[in-house]
Each structure stands twice: as C-alpha cells, then as structure tokens.
C-alpha cells in the first residue's frame, strides 16, 4: 500500500515536530509484518528513491490473534 500526504497538510508544522501515523489492521495468522517508510529531513537516509530521502520505521510483526488491532508509529 502506498499513500501520499499533501505537503500543504504539514506545511505549518516545524520540521523537528514528530508526526504519528496510526493504522488499523487485521492481525492474521500466518505471520508477516507491516512496515512504513517516510520522506525524511534526516541528512543520513536509509535509502533514496528518485530524489527523495526515506527512512523506515520499526516493523510491526503480526502475532496471529485473528482480531482487528491498531498500531501507532
């Protein structure tokens, strides 16, 4: 899944203010994980894609509870 947040949505927030992302997901059996990568101001990127600097957040490993759950990065 890919999503994009319009720059104007965050334009008035200083760069040093952390932003939280919350997702709701079904914690299915069978393992796996969810991950999120974000456009970063950090000068030490984890990787580049085109001319953007990206960093990855800690992965969320599925536990197989067969329930809907939420997670915040």
GIKABEL-V751352 format. One record per residue. N is the residue number from 0. RES is the residue in one letter. PHI is phi as a letter, one per 30 degrees, with the letter a starting at -180 (* if undefined). Layout:
n/res/phi
N/RES/PHI
N/RES/PHI
This chain:
n/res/phi
0/X/*
1/X/b
2/X/b
3/X/b
4/X/c
5/X/e
6/X/e
7/X/d
8/X/d
9/X/c
10/X/d
11/X/c
12/X/c
13/X/e
14/X/d
15/X/d
16/X/d
17/X/d
18/X/c
19/X/c
20/X/b
21/X/c
22/X/b
23/X/c
24/X/b
25/X/c
26/X/d
27/X/d
28/X/d
29/X/j
30/X/i
31/X/j
32/X/a
33/X/c
34/X/b
35/X/b
36/X/b
37/X/b
38/X/d
39/X/b
40/X/d
41/X/d
42/X/d
43/X/c
44/X/d
45/X/d
46/X/a
47/X/c
48/X/b
49/X/i
50/X/c
51/X/c
52/X/c
53/X/b
54/X/b
55/X/c
56/X/d
57/X/e
58/X/d
59/X/c
60/X/d
61/X/d
62/X/c
63/X/i
64/X/d
65/X/h
66/X/b
67/X/d
68/X/b
69/X/b
70/X/b
71/X/c
72/X/c
